[in-house]
């Protein structure tokens, strides 16, 4: 799950979250904790058109997700609904995925999975509300199935909050024929920090991931 802990928990240790509710993806990793400067940068990319930040963030992600990139065959971003894309003019997850593909040489497939219905903004929703909000929102079209058939997909998003979004996209990818799915994000909201994480000091998420 990529959850950071303050000290080494031992080989093969699994968090209560992973044991109680195993995710559909294989592994999740994040470069930094969603706080302070990292929070400002993610918001700058997402809401203030700072697409120039994407290559910097991709560098962090490349280091944090080295084990995932070593096995990935295709890089796929979490998609936006077309109306939201039209308003924003870009998809922040796709910008990160594009930059990561350029750095790693792994094939970038931005159209593999589609968001087929508009959903409420996730900000302020609890995990179950987020899952209900996203149910049936993603689908892999026939042409996308050809690109991921039997392959290991690396799914890219900006922030891992409750995991509802990447879980929903992972299920769509696996239904569409992906062999396995890993998840890599810029930032991770720490469990217990709430869905609207507060601000604080910048903290690289370099402790033992699970």
Order of alpha helices (4+ residues) and beta strands (2+ residues): alpha-beta-alpha-alpha-alpha-beta-alpha-alpha-beta-beta-alpha-beta-alpha-beta-alpha-beta
